[in-house]
Amino acid sequence: MSDERADEAGQVRYDQARYVDDGQYEPLLSEKDQTRVEIGGDGSDSPLPDDLTRDSLELPELSEPELARHYTRLSQMVYGIDSGPYPLGSCTMKYNPKFTEDVAALPGGAVHPDRSETSVQGTLELMYRLQDYLGRIGGMDAVTLQPPAGAAGEFVGIRVAAAYHEYNGEGHRDEVIVPESAHGTNFASAALGGYDVVSLPSDDDGRVDLEALEAALGENTAALMLTNPNTLGLFERDIEEIAEMVHDVGGLLYYDGANLNALLGRARPGDMGFDVMHYNVHKTFATPHGGGGPGAGPVGVVEELAPFLPAPRVRRDGASKSEPGYELFEPEHTIGKVHGFYGNWLVLVKAFAYIARLGDEGLADASAKAVLNANYLASRIEYDVPYEPFHHEFVASAGEQDAADVAKRMLDYGVHPPTTKWPEIVPEALMTEPTEVESKATLDQLAAAFDAVAAEDEATLEAAPERTAARRIDQTSAARSPRLSWQALADDGESESE
Ligand SMILES: Cc1ncc(COP(=O)(O)O)c(C=O)c1O
């Protein structure tokens, strides 16, 4: 990319930091070792008594500044949400306001999970109120805060559905229907939950094909998993009819909450006929992503399913109390525990703080901005967006270009690429979700990056990225055979920086 092109495109000039020492990217701490005190060895030089030394303790010896610089450098050699926009459709890496970190860091937050219920009433009250907020936002009657991520929430939801069917003598139901455009975790959760997965094609508009659904439904149907808006950002207009069709055969309707930020404060899955849902608190509210964890993926259900939720849940005015208060309890037919203690408590504090701070109006405003931002960005780019009208995300097609090359090249323009090659219904998909947090100026920067890449030739794209610390990595090997131990690297005698 020439600097002129960067200027023409209205881009910030972007060069990622790159620290090279002796031909190697920022060395590992063990390689920077500046041993000052000999610990172990033959013990003769050690200031410690012999019985306190050992040979095996190979901790690197570094000063505090060396350590701080090491981690700062590493953080400068990657692209993160604090570096610039990150429009990762569906996977949603959005900027989380830092005040939630302050709230989670308040002294009262660090409670020991083994403390008695009476001594952690504030903790339990927050959990109770969060259960209540989430229930009201989703239109659900009962909520568990235990699951540690959206995908874990899906698994819990499916197990709750299974327990419900089993309890009602309907254990023969062994199929879960999943649209072919669904997120991979839906298929995985249904399969892990013990079900046969029936894949449902989309119609020409990119929505649920009602005829195909009719054909797939039957006495073996345990549930249909849907996200709404779907992964193309399209609202399932026939959702009430879909719910009726599923319920008519005795099945349950599962809502994948990944796209709830498109509806927040405006429409509720419970009102559409969904029976069970998970909340991706990192997408809809303000918490870390489960993958960068710890995360949380609470699950909400309608009344009939509440007795099957994981334990413990929190209730008010517990019968075992002489004084009104909050207590943990085990739902009558619980599927059991799915996480230690209260779930990822401090993540829940962040979600609570965000919801409380925004309130009803703020949440509705967030969804309006999420939808507006996606539509504004799509209207500004050259790439074709075949399916409309979309909500908080859209799926553009890279056309003749390879979407993976486009993604790598976008990094050279100082923006993170969108999700690529999925859903497959759009050729060379660029699934883009700018989120509600970005300003018009940032959306313009993103649009300029899309358009600059759209105008480039194959050779340029195939050589990208050229301005990042690590260049063209072999991503298949990186994902399938990662070398995660510094010892393995040392044995190989080579760096893993690229
Ligand atoms: C549509 C959809 N469903 C479920 C998930 C799983 O959520 P999590 O990443 O919190 O496990 C994702 C993740 O990005 C998603 O995009």
The ligand as an ORCA input file, in Angstrom:
! r2SCAN-3c Opt
* xyz 0 1
  C     -24.616    -16.643     16.741
  C     -23.719    -17.079     17.882
  N     -24.185    -17.970     18.777
  C     -23.434    -18.388     19.809
  C     -22.139    -17.938     19.997
  C     -21.334    -18.484     21.143
  O     -21.125    -17.518     22.127
  P     -19.815    -17.452     23.018
  O     -18.707    -16.949     22.145
  O     -20.153    -16.509     24.141
  O     -19.534    -18.838     23.521
  C     -21.605    -17.023     19.103
  C     -20.208    -16.543     19.305
  O     -19.641    -15.711     18.769
  C     -22.416    -16.563     18.009
  O     -21.950    -15.675     17.128
*
